[in-house]
Amino acid sequence: MKFLTAGESHGPQLTTIIEGLPSQLPLTAEDINPWLAKRQSGYGRGRRMQIETDQVLFMSGVRAGRTTGAPLTMVVENKDHRNWTEIMSPEPGNEPRKKSLTRARPGHADLAGGIKYRHKDLRDVLERASARETTMRVAVGAIALKLLSELDIVGINYVSSLCDIDCDVPFTWDLVDAIEGSLVRCPDPEASQKMVERIDQAKKDGDTLGGILEVRFKNLPMGLGSHVHWDRKLDGRIAQAVMSVQAVKGIEIGYGFRGTRMPGSQVHDAIYREDGKGYYRTTNGAGGLEGGMTDGEDLVVRIALKPIATLMNPLPSIDVVTKQPADAALERSDTTAVPAAGVIMQCVIGYVLAEAILEKFGGDTLPEIQERVQEYRKFVAEY
C-alpha cells in the first residue's frame, strides 16, 4: 500500500491517491469526515478552522459503499481559496504578488526551503510546508483505521502534557470517553483546566505552546514488521512517519528515554504463558515492539511537538529581499495544535500498521485478510 498527496494551503483543493487497498472494505465519507473534524478541533486552534469545514469527496476506487481494489482518489476543497485565487494563480505575471512573504519565520521551513528551491517569495515554500498538508494524511489514515477496526484493532490518542502541565491520571482504556470529552484531549480534569488557562494566556502574549502526545493501539497481531532488514523494522517505520509531521521533534516507544535511567531488570518485560491465552506480559516497557516487531502487547508511542513557529509577537529575522533585519512574518496560525496533533499522529501511525498488516497477510479482498488474521491468531495462541 502506498499513497501520494498534493495541494497547497490556499490552493483550490487537497488531493490524495492510495494504491493497494483491498477490495470489499466498507467505506463511506462518514468513515473519514469525523476524523477530519477532529483534526480541526481542539482548544487553541486559529481562525482557519472556522473557515474550512473539511469534507472528503471520492473521485475513484469506491463504489456502492465499498472499495473496489482500484486506486482510490480523494479530494478536499479549500474554501478559503476563493480569497486567494489571484495570489495562488498558476498563470505567469503579477509579481511580486499580494501577500508575498520575504521575512523568514524562525522554526519554519521558510528560509531553508527558499534557499533550496531559489524562491524569494517564501510563500512558495510555506504553502506546501504548512500543516494544512496533514488534512490528506488524516483522510488516508482514517481509511487505514477503518481497515484496522475490521480486524478488531483499536487506537486512541491523548495529550500527556502541554508545556509544563502534566496529565497525572495513568492511562487505561476505560478513559476513552473522558479523552474524547476533553477540550484538550486530556483525561485528567484538573490538568485539562490548567492547560486551557495556559493556552488562553499564551494567546494574550502572542506566544505558542507545544506538548507531548501519546498514541496507543491494542489487539495488534504479534509479528508485524521484521528483524531481517533495517527498513522493515516497524519501530523505524513508525518513527519516520511520525517525524515527518510538521512540528514533531521527538518520539519514544514504551519506556523510551525513561528506560535509560533504569536497570534492565526493570525495563524488559518477563514472558508468561497460559493455555487458551497464549503468551503475555505483565509489564510493557517495550511499548509493544521488540526487535522491530509487534510483541502482542499494546503499542505505546509518545511524541514531542514543538510550539508552532508563527508567533503573533514575532522573533527577529531577516528580509531575504532587502537583506535587512526585520521582524518575522505574521501568518494566520494557532496558539497550539497539540490536541489536534494527536489525531494526526493516530492516523499516520494507523497507516503504518495497516501497511504492515497487508504485507504480512496479503489478500486482494478484506474477507481474505480477515480469515488469515483469524487463523494466525489461533496459531499464536497455540505456539
C-alpha positions in Angstrom: 0.0 0.0 0.0 1.3 3.5 -0.8 -0.1 7.0 -1.2 0.7 10.4 -2.6 -0.7 13.8 -1.6 -0.7 17.1 -3.4 -2.0 20.6 -2.8 -1.2 23.9 -1.1 -2.6 25.5 2.0 -4.5 28.1 0.0 -4.8 26.2 -3.3 -8.1 25.1 -4.7 -8.1 21.6 -3.2 -6.0 18.9 -1.5 -5.7 15.6 -3.3 -4.5 12.1 -2.4 -4.3 8.8 -4.3 -4.0 5.5 -2.4 -2.9 2.4 -4.2 -3.0 -1.2 -2.8 -6.2 -1.1 -0.7 -8.0 -4.4 -0.7 -11.5 -4.6 -2.2 -14.7 -5.1 -0.2 -13.7 -2.7 2.6 -16.9 -1.0 3.7 -16.2 2.8 3.2 -18.2 6.0 3.0 -17.3 9.6 3.5 -18.7 9.3 7.1 -15.8 7.0 7.9 -13.4 9.9 7.1 -15.2 13.2 7.8 -15.4 12.8 11.6 -11.6 12.4 11.7 -11.2 15.5 9.6 -13.4 17.3 12.0 -11.3 16.1 15.0 -8.2 17.3 13.2 -9.8 20.8 13.1 -10.9 20.8 16.7 -9.1 21.1 20.0 -8.7 24.1 22.2 -6.1 26.6 20.9 -6.9 26.4 17.1 -7.0 29.5 15.0 -9.5 31.2 12.7 -8.7 29.0 9.7 -10.6 26.2 11.4 -13.7 28.4 11.3 -13.4 28.9 7.6 -12.8 25.3 6.5 -15.3 22.5 7.1 -13.3 19.7 5.6 -15.4 17.1 3.7 -13.9 14.4 1.6 -15.1 13.6 -1.9 -14.3 10.2 -3.5 -13.1 10.5 -7.1 -12.3 6.9 -7.7 -11.8 3.5 -6.1 -15.1 3.4 -4.1 -18.4 2.2 -5.4 -21.7 1.3 -3.6 -20.1 1.9 -0.2 -17.1 -0.4 -0.6 -13.6 -0.3 -2.1 -13.1 -1.8 -5.5 -9.4 -2.6 -5.3 -8.5 0.1 -7.8 -6.5 3.2 -6.8 -8.6 5.4 -4.5 -8.6 9.1 -5.1 -9.9 11.7 -2.6 -10.1 15.5 -2.7 -10.9 18.1 0.0 -11.9 21.6 -1.1 -10.1 24.6 0.4 -13.0 27.0 0.9 -10.5 29.9 1.7 -9.1 29.6 -1.9 -11.8 32.0 -3.2 -10.0 34.7 -1.2 -6.6 33.7 -2.7 -7.5 33.0 -6.3 -5.3 35.7 -7.8 -2.5 35.2 -5.3 -2.3 31.5 -5.9 -2.9 31.6 -9.7 -0.6 29.3 -11.7 -0.7 31.9 -14.6 2.6 33.9 -15.0 2.8 37.6 -14.1 1.6 40.0 -11.4 4.8 39.6 -9.4 5.5 40.4 -6.6 2.1 39.1 -5.7 -0.1 40.2 -2.8 0.7 38.5 0.5 4.2 37.7 -0.6 6.4 36.6 2.3 10.0 37.6 2.5 10.7 37.7 6.3 11.5 34.2 7.2 10.0 32.7 10.4 12.4 31.1 12.8 11.4 27.4 13.3 9.6 27.2 9.9 10.7 25.8 6.6 10.8 29.3 5.1 14.5 30.1 4.9 15.9 26.7 4.2 13.2 26.0 1.6 13.7 29.3 0.0 17.4 28.8 -0.4 17.0 25.2 -1.6 14.4 25.9 -4.3 15.6 29.5 -5.0 12.4 31.3 -4.0 12.5 34.9 -2.9 8.7 34.8 -2.2 8.8 32.4 0.6 5.1 31.7 0.2 6.2 29.2 -2.4 7.6 27.2 0.5 5.1 27.8 3.3 2.1 26.8 1.1 3.3 23.2 0.9 5.2 23.1 4.2 2.0 24.2 6.1 0.4 21.6 8.4 -2.7 22.0 6.2 -1.0 19.2 4.2 -1.9 16.8 7.0 -5.5 17.0 6.1 -5.0 14.3 3.4 -2.8 12.3 5.7 -5.6 12.2 8.2 -8.0 11.2 5.3 -5.7 8.3 4.3 -5.2 7.4 8.0 -8.9 7.3 8.6 -9.2 4.6 5.9 -6.3 2.7 7.5 -8.1 2.9 10.9 -11.2 1.6 9.2 -9.3 -1.4 7.9 -7.8 -2.0 11.4 -11.2 -1.8 13.0 -12.4 -4.6 10.7 -9.7 -6.7 12.3 -10.6 -5.7 15.9 -7.6 -3.4 16.3 -8.4 -0.2 18.2 -6.4 3.0 18.8 -6.6 6.2 20.9 -4.6 9.4 21.3 -4.4 11.8 24.2 -2.3 14.8 25.5 0.0 13.7 28.3 1.5 17.1 28.8 1.1 20.7 27.4 4.1 23.0 28.1 4.9 22.2 31.7 1.5 20.8 32.7 1.4 17.1 33.1 -1.5 14.6 33.0 -1.4 12.8 36.3 -4.1 10.2 35.5 -2.5 6.9 34.5 -3.9 5.7 31.2 -6.4 2.9 31.0 -8.7 2.0 28.1 -11.7 3.0 30.3 -10.6 6.6 29.9 -11.5 6.9 26.2 -14.8 8.8 26.9 -13.0 11.2 29.2 -10.4 11.9 26.5 -13.0 12.4 23.8 -14.9 14.8 26.1 -12.0 17.0 27.0 -11.3 20.3 25.2 -7.6 19.4 25.1 -7.9 15.6 24.8 -6.5 15.0 28.4 -8.2 12.5 30.7 -7.1 14.5 33.8 -9.8 17.1 34.6 -7.6 19.2 36.8 -4.7 19.2 34.3 -7.2 19.9 31.4 -8.4 23.1 33.1 -4.8 24.3 33.7 -4.0 23.6 30.0 -6.9 25.7 28.9 -5.8 28.5 31.1 -2.2 28.3 29.9 -3.4 28.4 26.2 -5.5 31.5 27.0 -2.5 33.2 28.5 -0.2 32.3 25.6 -2.8 33.7 23.1 -2.8 37.0 25.0 1.0 37.0 25.0 1.2 36.3 21.2 3.0 33.1 22.0 2.6 29.4 21.2 2.8 26.1 23.1 4.0 22.6 22.5 3.5 19.4 24.3 3.7 15.6 24.5 1.1 13.3 22.9 0.6 9.6 23.5 -0.9 7.2 20.9 -1.9 3.6 21.7 -3.2 0.6 19.8 -4.4 -2.7 21.2 -5.0 -6.1 19.8 -2.3 -6.0 17.3 -1.2 -9.4 16.0 2.3 -10.4 17.1 5.0 -10.3 14.4 4.1 -7.2 12.3 7.3 -5.7 10.9 10.5 -7.7 10.7 14.0 -8.0 12.2 15.7 -9.1 9.0 16.4 -5.7 7.3 16.7 -2.2 8.8 13.9 -0.7 6.6 11.4 -3.4 7.6 11.6 -2.7 11.4 8.3 -1.4 12.5 9.6 1.0 15.1 11.8 2.7 12.5 8.9 3.0 10.1 6.6 4.4 12.8 9.3 6.9 13.7 9.8 8.0 10.1 6.0 8.6 9.7 5.7 10.5 13.0 8.8 12.6 12.5 7.6 13.7 9.0 4.6 15.5 10.6 5.1 19.3 11.0 6.5 20.5 14.4 7.4 17.0 15.6 10.8 17.0 17.3 10.9 13.7 19.2 9.5 10.2 19.6 9.8 7.4 22.1 8.3 3.9 22.2 7.5 2.3 25.6 9.7 3.5 28.4 11.9 5.3 25.8 14.2 7.8 27.4 12.9 6.9 30.9 14.3 3.4 30.4 17.8 4.7 30.1 17.7 5.6 33.8 16.6 2.1 34.9 18.4 -1.3 35.1 17.5 -3.9 32.5 15.7 -6.0 35.1 13.1 -3.2 35.4 12.9 -2.3 31.7 12.4 -5.6 30.0 9.1 -7.5 30.1 9.1 -11.0 31.6 7.3 -13.6 29.4 4.5 -15.8 30.6 2.2 -18.3 29.0 -1.3 -19.6 29.8 -3.2 -22.3 27.9 -6.0 -20.7 25.9 -4.4 -17.3 26.3 -1.0 -17.8 24.9 2.0 -15.6 25.6 1.6 -12.4 27.6 3.4 -9.8 29.8 2.5 -8.1 33.0 4.6 -5.0 32.1 5.1 -3.2 28.8 8.4 -1.4 28.9 9.0 -2.3 25.3 5.8 -0.4 24.3 4.6 -3.4 22.2 7.7 -3.6 20.0 10.7 -5.9 20.3 13.3 -6.4 17.6 11.3 -4.2 15.1 8.2 -6.4 15.5 5.0 -6.2 17.5 5.0 -8.5 20.5 1.3 -8.7 21.2 1.2 -6.0 23.9 -0.3 -2.5 23.4 1.7 -0.3 21.1 2.7 2.8 23.1 4.2 5.8 21.2 4.9 9.2 22.7 5.6 12.2 20.5 7.1 15.6 21.3 5.6 18.6 19.5 7.4 21.9 19.5 5.5 25.2 19.8 4.1 26.5 16.4 6.7 28.6 14.6 4.4 31.5 13.7 4.3 33.9 16.6 1.9 36.9 16.9 4.7 38.6 18.9 7.4 37.7 16.3 11.1 37.0 16.7 13.8 38.9 14.9 14.6 37.7 11.4 16.0 38.9 8.0 14.1 40.0 4.9 15.5 37.8 2.1 14.9 40.6 -0.5 16.3 43.6 1.3 18.8 41.6 3.4 17.9 43.9 6.3 16.8 42.9 9.8 13.1 42.7 10.3 10.5 41.0 12.5 9.5 37.6 11.3 6.4 37.4 9.1 2.9 37.0 10.6 0.6 34.4 9.2 -2.8 33.2 10.5 -2.0 30.4 12.9 -2.9 28.6 16.1 -1.8 29.2 19.7 -1.3 25.4 20.0 -2.1 22.4 17.8 -1.2 19.8 20.4 -4.7 18.3 20.9 -5.4 18.2 17.2 -1.9 16.8 16.5 -2.8 13.6 18.5 -5.5 12.9 15.9 -2.9 13.3 13.1 -0.5 11.0 14.9 -3.1 8.3 15.4 -3.8 8.4 11.7 -0.2 8.3 10.5 0.7 5.5 12.8 -2.5 3.7 11.9 -1.4 3.9 8.2 1.9 2.3 9.0 0.2 -0.5 11.0 -2.3 -1.1 8.1 0.5 -1.3 5.7 2.3 -3.9 7.9 -1.0 -5.9 8.1 -1.3 -6.0 4.3 2.4 -7.0 4.0 2.1 -9.9 6.4 -1.4 -11.2 5.5 -1.8 -10.2 1.8 -5.0 -10.8 0.1 -6.9 -8.9 -2.6 -10.1 -8.6 -0.5 -11.0 -7.8 3.1 -12.6 -11.2 3.8 -9.3 -13.0 2.8 -7.3 -10.8 5.1 -9.8 -11.3 8.0 -9.6 -15.1 7.6 -5.8 -15.1 7.5 -5.6 -12.9 10.6 -8.0 -15.1 12.5 -6.1 -18.2 11.6 -2.8 -16.6 12.6 -4.1 -15.5 16.0 -5.1 -19.1 16.6 -1.6 -20.3 15.7 0.0 -17.7 18.0 -2.2 -18.8 20.9 -1.2 -22.4 20.4 2.5 -21.8 19.7 
